[in-house]
Amino acid sequence: QSIIEAVDEIKEYAVAYGLDLYETIFEIVDYDQVNAFASYGGFPTRYPHWRFGMEYDELSKSYSYGLSKIYEMVINNDPCYAYLMRSNMLVDQKLVIAHVYGHCDFFKNNLWFSKTNRKMMDDMANHAVRVQRHIEKQGEETVEDFIDTCLSIENLIDPHSVFFEKDSAEKTDESDTENSEPSRFRFKTEKEYMEAFINPPDVVERQEADWRKLQETTRKKYPLSPQRDVLLFLLHHAPLEDWQRDVLSIIRDEAYYFAPQGQTKIMNEGWATYWHSKIMTTKVLNDAEVIDYADHHSGTVATQAGRLNPYKLGLELFRDIEDRWNKGKFGKEYEECEDYTTRKNWDRQLGLGMEKIFAVRKMYNDVMFIDAFLTPDFAREHNLFTYDYNQRNGYYEISDRDFQAVKQRLLYSLTNWGQPF
C-alpha cells in the first residue's frame, strides 16, 4: 500500500466517523526539512530571526542524538498542510495521517480557533517580505534588535478580545468631556428668574472646581482602565517609527494566531490521539503492523516524571467523557449516589458518548475542559497527585492527593498558559 492510498483510505474512515475536515495537503519531507519547518512554527516561510536558527540547531542535534523525533506537524490553515517524514515506516505514516485528521477537525470546529486567520500560510510569507524590506532600509541588526524587544512581550495580548467588540472608551474625545463641563452640574430651567434658586452660583462653582481637580488627577493615570492587550496599546500610543509599528503589528498578528493552540493543547492533542487510536485499531491496522503501532502509540501517551503529557491526559478525559455519557454517569441522581460499588457499576445504557465528545470538542478550551470534566473518580483511577520539592532531603515528593488540590494546581498551571498576569 502506498502513502497516497493510505491517505484516501483513512480520510474515508475519518469522515464516516463524523469528522469535519478542511482539504488536507500532505507533503513528504526529509528530517532536516521537517526540523526547519518546526523551528519556524510549522511555516516554511517566516521573517528572518536568530531564534529560528537556534531552534533548528536544537531540533537537529536532538534528532541526531536520538533524543527526539518529529512524527507529525500540521498547520491550522484552509487548506490544512501536514508534513510526513520520508524515513518513517508506513505504519507510522498511517498513524500520523489519522492524527492529522483529528487535528484538522479540531481546528475547523473548535470555538477558540473560529477567529483565527485561515490563510495564515500566505500571510506568513507576506510578513517575511515586509520584514525583509525593513531590513534592507534600516539594517539587519537594527530590525533584529527591535524584533527581540517585541518578542519579549509577545505574550501580552488578550486572547478573549477577539470575541468582543472594540472598547468604545478609546473613541471618547477629551474635548467633548471638557465642553460638557459647564452643563454637567446645572439643572435645566425654562424660567430665567429661577436660575439663581435652582443653580446657586457658589454651589455650581464648587462642584465644577472639584470636577476639574478630579480630571487633572485622572489624566495622570493613563490609560484610565487597565488594558490587557499591551501590544495594541503600544501600537496606538507608543512613539514608534512607521517600520517599527509595522513589525510590532506582525508580531501581534502572529501571537493571536498561535494563542488558541496554547489555550487548547490538552484538548487538541487528546482529540487527535483519540481518533488516531480509534481509526488505527478498528479500521486500518493489519496483523503485521500491530506491534509497531502499539510501540509508537505507547511512546506518545507515556508520562515522564515531573511532566504533564497533554496527549495522555486529553485522550483519557475524552474516553472518560464518552464512557460516562454512554452509561449515564452524570446528573443529580448519579452525583448524589455515595455508594462506591453502585457508582462503579452504574449503566443506564444511554449511548450519548460520541455525541457528547463532539459537543465538548466544539465549545471548550483546556481550562474549561479540566474544570468541567476532571472528576474525583477520574483522579482516583489515574492516581493523580501534586508534588513539591522537600528542602530537608533534597527530593521531590508527593505533597497532596486531595482532589481539589490536584485540580486547582492543574488549573493554575493552565490559566494564562501558566504565565503571570
N, C-alpha and C positions, 0 to 999 in steps of 0.2 A: 504494500500500500504506500502511495506517495503522500507527501505533506498536503498537496492540493486536495487529494481525495479525502484526507482526514479532516481538513477544514470544512469541506462541504458536508461531510457526514455529521460532524459534531454540531455544526450550525443547525442542521435539521433537528437533532435531538434537543438542542437548547430552545429553539422556537416551539417545539412540541411541548416542552415543559412550561412554556408561558413566558420565557424571557423576551423582552422587547429591545431590539438591538439597532444601533446605527450600523450602516455599512462598515465593515471592518477590513482594513487592508493590512495583510501580514507581509513583513519584509524579512528575508533571511540574511543575517549579517554574521561577520566573524566576531571573535571575542573582543578584539581591540576596538571594533566599531561599536559594539554594544556598551563597552566601558566608556567610550567617548560620548555616546548619546546619553548614558546615565549621568555622566558628570555635568551635562547640560540640562539636567532635569527631564530628559526624555526627548528634547527637541534637537534635531540635527543642526539648526542654525539659531544661535543666540548671540547677543552682543559680546564682544571680546572682554575678558577679565581674567585676572590671575587665579581667582578661586576655582574656576572651571578646570584649569590645568592642574591645580593642586589635587582636586577631587579625582581627576583622571589618573594621576600618578598613584594615588592611594588605592583606587579600584584595581589598577593594573597589577600593582605589587601584591595585593590581597589575592587576586586570581592566580598569579604566578606561584605564590607560596601555598596554594591550595586552601586558603583560609575562607574564601567565599566564592560564590559563583552566581551570576545573574541568570535566572531561568526565564523570567518574563518581565516585559516592560510594555505598558500600554498607555496611550495618550488620550485624555479627555478632549475629544475633538469630533467634528462631524464632517467627514467620516473619521472613525477611530483608526489610529495607527498602532500597530503592535509589532514587536521585534522578536524573531526566533533565532537563537544562536545555532549556527550551522553545525557545530560539533556535537550537539545534543543527540541522544538516541531518539528513535521515532516515538517511543512511549513517553519520553519527556516532552516531545513536541506536542503530542496529543493532550497531555496534562496541561501544558501551557495554553494551548488553544482553548480548552474548556474553561480554564481560569480566566482568560482574557474575555470570553463572552460574558462571564459573571460580572467582571468589572464594567464592561460596556453597557450592560443592562442597568447597573447601578448609576453610572454617570448620566445616562439618559433619563432615568426616572426618579432619582432621589431629589427631594426638595432643595437640599442645600447646594446642589450643583445646577439648579434651574436658572440661576442668574449668571453663570459663567459664560465666558466667550467661547462659542463652539467653533470658531475659526481661528483659534489661537496659533495653530501651526503657521498660518500666513502672517499673523500679526507679530509673532516672534521674529520672523525673517525681516519684517519691516522695522522692528525695534533695532535689530542688528545694523541695518543700513543707516538709520538715523544716528546711532551712536558712532558708527564709523565716520560719518560726515563731521560730527563734532570733534572727533579725534584729529581728523585732517586739518581742521581750522584752529583748534585750541591746543593740540598737542596730546600725545598719548598719556603722559604722566599726569597732566592736569585733569583730564577726564577720568582717568582711573582713580585718582585720589578722591574726586568728588563721588564716584560710584561707591568707593569704600565707605564714605560718610553716609550715603543713602542706605547702603545695605546694613549699616549698624543700627538703623531704626526701621527697617522694612517690616517688622512685626507690629509696628504701632499704627494699626488700621482698625476699623470697626467692621468685622465680617457680617454683623447683623444689619448694617445700614443699607445693604443692597435691597432689603425687603421693605424699606420705608421711604417715604417721600423726603426730599431735601428739607432741612430745617428752615422754616421761613424767617427765623430770627436773624439770619445773615442778611436778609433783604431790607431790614429796617434801616431807614436813613436817619442818622443822628439829627439832621436839620429838621426833620419832621417832629422829633421829640422836643427840640428847642422851640419850634414855632408854636407848639401846643401848650407851652408852659403858662402863658397869660390866662388862658381859659380853664386850666386844669383845676383851679381852686375857687372858681366863681360859679355861683348858681345863676341860671338864666332867669331873666325877668323882663316882661314886656312894659312894665311901668318904670319910667326913669326915676321918679321920685322915691321908689322903693329900693334902688340900688344900694344906698348907704346902709339901709337896715338889713338887707339880705346878704350883702357882701361888705362887711365892715373893713375899711382900708387897712387898719393895723393887723387884723387877723389874716387877711389875704397876703399882705407883705411878709408876715412872719412865716406863713406856710410856704410861700414861694422861696424865701431865703433858705428854709430847711431843705426844700426840694433841690435847689441849686447846690447846696453843700453835699447832699447825698449823691447827686450826679457827679460832682468832682471826685468824690471818694470812689465811686463805681468805675469811673474812667481809668483809674489807676490799675484796676483789675481787668485784664483782657486776655482771653475772651470772657464775656460775662458768665457763661456757663461752661463747664468742662467739655472739652472736645476729645473724643476717643480716637478719632481719625487724625492723628498728628500730621501725617503726610499731606492730607488735604488742607489742613490749616496752614502748613508751610507753603503749599502751592499758592494759596490765596494771599498770604500776608508776608512771607519771608522776602527779604531784599535779594532776590536771585536774578541772575542774568537769564536771558531767553534760553540759552542752551542748557543751563542748569535746571531750569524749570521743566524743560523737555525730558531730560534724563530722570529727574525725580518722578515725573508722571509715568515714565516707562517702568520704573521700579515699583511704583504703586499699582499700576495695572497688573503686573505680574504677581504681586503679592496677593491681590484679590483673586486672581485666577487659581493660585495654589492653596488659598485659605480653606476651601471646603475639603481638600484632601487631608489637611491636618485635623479638621473637625470630625471626619468620618473614617479615620484609619482603621479602627477595630471593626466597624460595620462593613466597610468596603472590602477589606481582606477576608473577613469572615464569610461574607456573601459569595465572593469569588471562590473561596475554598470549599464552601458548602456545595456549590454547583459543579466544580471540577470533580469533587468526590462522588456526587450522585451520578453524573453523566459517565464518568470513567468506570465505576464499579457496576452499574446496571446496564450499560449500553455498549461501551467501546472496547474494554479490555478483552484480550484473548488469553488463553492459558499460559502462553509463553511470556506474557508481559506482566503478570500479576506480581511477581516477586520484585521486579524493578520498580513498578509503580508503588508498591507498599513501602519500599525502602525510601524513595524520594518523598512520598507524601508524609511519612512519619518524620522525616527531617524538617519538612515545612512546619508541622504543628508541634515540634518538640519545644519544650520550655527550658531555657538555660537559667542557671542560678542567678538571682538578682535582676532578672529582666522579664518584662511582660511581653508575651508573644501575641500580637493582635490577631494573627491567623487562628491561633488556638482558641483564644477567648471568644472571638466573634463566631467561629464555627460552632463551638459548644453552646453558646447562647442561642443561636438560630435553631439548632437542633432541639434545645430545651423548650423554646417557644413552640416549635412545631409539635412536639410531644404533648405539651400542656394543653394546647388548644385542640389537639386530636382527642384527648381524653377528658377535656372539660375541667382541667385543674386550674380554674380561675373563678372569680366571682365570690359573692358573700358567703355562700354555703361552704365552699372549699376553704376560704380564708379562716372561717370560724371553727373549722374542724381541728381539734388539737391531738387527736389520736394518730400516732406515727404510722401504725400499720394501715389504718384506713386511708390516710393521705397517700401512702406509698402505692396502694392497690387501687386507687381512685381511677375509674374509667367510665365515662358517660358515652363513649364512642360517638363524639360529635363530628369528628373528621374535618375540623376547621383549620388544621395546622398550616397547610400550604397557603390558604387564603390569608391567614394572619401574617406569615412571614413576608409575603409580598406587600401587605399594607405597612408593616414595620419598615421594610426597605424603602418605601416611598416617603415617609414622613419624619424619620428620626435622624439625629446625629449621635455621636458617641456618648455625650453626657446624658442626653435624654434616654438613650438606649440602655445604658447601665442603670440609670436611676429607676427606670420603669420595669426592667426585666431581670435584674440581678436579685435573686431571692435567697432567703436563708437556706432553703433546701438545696439550691444550686451551689452556694458557698460551702455547705457541709459536704455535698457529694464530691466536689472538686478540691477539697482541702485548702481553701483559700485562707490566708493569714497575712498579717502585717509583720514586718521585721524592722529592727533598728540596730544600730551599732552599740555594742556594750563596751564602754570605756574601760571597765575593770579588767576584762580578759582579752580585749582586742579582737573580738569576733562579732559577726552579725548574728543576731538571734531572733527567734520568733518573739514578738512583743505582745501580740493580741490575736485571738481567734474569734472575737466577738464580731457578729455580722455587721453591725452598724459601723464599727471601727474600720473594718475591711472596706466597706462600701464608701465611706467618707474619704478614706485615703485614696482610693481609686478615682473617685470623682474629682478630688482636689488635684490629682496629677493630670487630669484631662482638661479641667477648666482653663480656658485661655491657653491651650496647648502646654499647660504646666508652667507657664511663664508668669512673672508678677505683673499686676496691673499697673 
